[in-house]
Amino acid sequence: MARAEERIGELLTDRKQTIVTAESTTGGYIGHLLNNVAGSSRYHPGGVVAYASKPKIELLKVPESIIKGGGSVSAQCALAMAQGVRALFDADIGVAETGIAGPSGGSAEKPRGTVFIAISTRDGYELIERNVWDTDRIGFKERTAEAVLALVEHYLDRRAP
């Protein structure tokens, strides 16, 4: 059975669609997985690693009020990142994640392992998920990337021709 990134690549190629990534705590890992597939340049023109607030605001156009209000680890920030990266690249699909990978940080409201993932598409589909992973930093990145790719697969399956 094909891996998620291979299946996504086939579907995007067939549909002549593009996907871009805005990554915080995964540090480019989602883009890395997408680019492991030969021919990915046809559907994945790039992405942005925005770990700190400044690139979220300046590159991805996340409103500063979101960062100051709900924080850079919030559903609103993840969605704004997905919308911003999609607009930046004029892509069909934008995905984003922002979280607290640990081993330190977090609060009662947002414990270590919390991540928000989001998708924003040209046709108006948007979805945000919150997960809390009980794992180490590498496991956090892997599980977050898997969740983002599953979100993309879900969207593509819903939009099957």
C-alpha positions as CSV (number, residue, x, y, z in Angstrom):
1,M,0.0,0.0,0.0
2,A,1.3,3.5,-0.9
3,R,2.4,5.8,1.8
4,A,0.2,8.9,2.5
5,E,2.6,11.3,0.7
6,E,2.7,9.0,-2.4
7,R,-1.1,8.8,-2.5
8,I,-1.4,12.6,-2.0
9,G,1.2,13.1,-4.8
10,E,-0.7,10.9,-7.2
11,L,-4.1,12.6,-6.5
12,L,-2.6,16.2,-6.7
13,T,-0.8,15.3,-10.0
14,D,-4.0,13.8,-11.5
15,R,-6.0,16.9,-10.5
16,K,-3.3,19.4,-11.4
17,Q,-3.4,20.9,-7.9
18,T,-0.7,22.2,-5.6
19,I,-0.1,22.0,-1.9
20,V,2.1,24.2,0.4
21,T,3.1,23.9,4.0
22,A,3.5,26.3,6.9
23,E,5.4,24.5,9.7
24,S,6.3,25.5,13.2
25,T,7.3,22.7,15.5
26,T,7.8,20.1,12.7
27,G,10.6,22.3,11.3
28,G,10.0,21.4,7.6
29,Y,9.4,17.6,8.2
30,I,6.0,17.7,6.4
31,G,7.6,19.3,3.3
32,H,10.4,16.8,3.6
33,L,7.9,13.9,3.4
34,L,6.1,15.4,0.5
35,N,9.4,16.0,-1.4
36,N,10.5,12.4,-0.8
37,V,8.2,11.5,-3.7
38,A,9.7,11.7,-7.2
39,G,8.1,14.4,-9.2
40,S,6.8,16.3,-6.2
41,S,7.9,19.7,-7.7
42,R,4.8,19.4,-9.9
43,Y,2.5,19.8,-6.9
44,H,4.6,21.0,-4.0
45,P,6.2,24.3,-4.9
46,G,7.4,25.0,-1.4
47,G,6.6,25.9,2.2
48,V,7.6,28.1,5.1
49,V,9.1,27.1,8.4
50,A,7.9,29.8,10.9
51,Y,8.9,28.7,14.3
52,A,8.9,32.1,15.9
53,S,6.1,34.7,15.9
54,K,7.9,37.1,13.7
55,P,7.8,35.0,10.5
56,K,4.2,33.9,11.3
57,I,3.2,37.6,11.3
58,E,5.5,38.9,8.5
59,L,5.6,36.0,6.0
60,L,2.3,34.3,6.6
61,K,0.3,37.4,7.5
62,V,-1.0,35.9,10.8
63,P,-2.7,38.9,12.5
64,E,-0.7,40.1,15.5
65,S,-3.9,40.1,17.4
66,I,-4.1,36.3,17.1
67,I,-0.6,35.9,18.5
68,K,-1.3,38.3,21.4
69,G,-4.8,36.9,22.0
70,G,-4.9,33.1,21.7
71,G,-1.2,32.7,21.3
72,S,1.0,31.3,18.6
73,V,-0.2,27.8,19.6
74,S,-3.9,28.1,18.9
75,A,-6.5,27.0,16.4
76,Q,-6.8,30.5,15.1
77,C,-3.0,30.7,14.5
78,A,-2.9,27.3,12.7
79,L,-5.7,28.3,10.4
80,A,-4.2,31.8,9.7
81,M,-0.9,30.1,8.9
82,A,-2.6,27.7,6.4
83,Q,-4.5,30.6,4.8
84,G,-1.3,32.7,4.7
85,V,0.9,30.1,3.1
86,R,-1.8,29.2,0.5
87,A,-2.0,32.9,-0.4
88,L,1.7,33.4,-0.4
89,F,2.2,30.6,-3.0
90,D,-1.2,31.0,-4.7
91,A,-1.7,27.3,-4.1
92,D,-4.8,25.1,-4.1
93,I,-4.1,23.6,-0.6
94,G,-2.4,25.1,2.4
95,V,-1.6,23.1,5.5
96,A,-0.1,24.3,8.8
97,E,0.8,23.2,12.3
98,T,1.8,24.9,15.5
99,G,2.4,23.3,18.8
100,I,4.4,22.6,21.9
101,A,6.8,19.7,21.2
102,G,8.5,19.8,24.6
103,P,10.2,18.5,26.6
104,S,9.5,21.8,28.4
105,G,6.7,24.3,28.1
106,G,3.0,24.0,28.1
107,S,0.3,24.8,30.6
108,A,-2.8,23.2,32.0
109,E,-4.8,24.6,29.1
110,K,-2.1,23.6,26.5
111,P,0.1,20.9,27.9
112,R,3.3,19.7,26.3
113,G,2.5,17.7,23.2
114,T,-0.4,20.0,22.2
115,V,-0.6,20.7,18.4
116,F,-3.1,22.5,16.2
117,I,-3.2,21.5,12.6
118,A,-5.2,23.2,9.8
119,I,-6.0,23.0,6.2
120,S,-7.3,25.8,3.9
121,T,-8.2,25.2,0.3
122,R,-8.9,27.4,-2.7
123,D,-12.5,26.0,-2.8
124,G,-13.2,27.2,0.7
125,Y,-12.7,24.0,2.7
126,E,-11.2,24.7,6.1
127,L,-10.7,22.4,9.1
128,I,-8.7,22.6,12.3
129,E,-7.8,19.8,14.6
130,R,-6.3,19.8,18.1
131,N,-4.2,16.8,19.3
132,V,-2.1,16.1,22.3
133,W,0.7,13.6,21.7
134,D,2.3,11.8,24.7
135,T,5.7,11.2,23.1
136,D,9.2,12.7,22.8
137,R,10.1,15.5,20.4
138,I,10.9,13.3,17.4
139,G,7.7,11.3,18.0
140,F,5.8,14.6,18.2
141,K,7.1,15.7,14.7
142,E,6.3,12.3,13.2
143,R,2.8,12.1,14.6
144,T,2.0,15.7,13.7
145,A,3.2,15.1,10.1
146,E,1.1,11.9,9.9
147,A,-2.0,13.8,11.2
148,V,-1.5,16.6,8.6
149,L,-1.1,14.2,5.7
150,A,-4.2,12.3,7.0
151,L,-6.1,15.6,6.9
152,V,-5.0,16.2,3.3
153,E,-6.0,12.7,2.3
154,H,-9.4,13.2,4.0
155,Y,-10.0,16.4,2.0
156,L,-8.9,14.8,-1.3
157,D,-11.1,11.8,-0.7
158,R,-14.1,14.0,-0.1
159,R,-13.3,15.9,-3.3
160,A,-13.0,12.7,-5.5
161,P,-14.1,13.3,-9.1
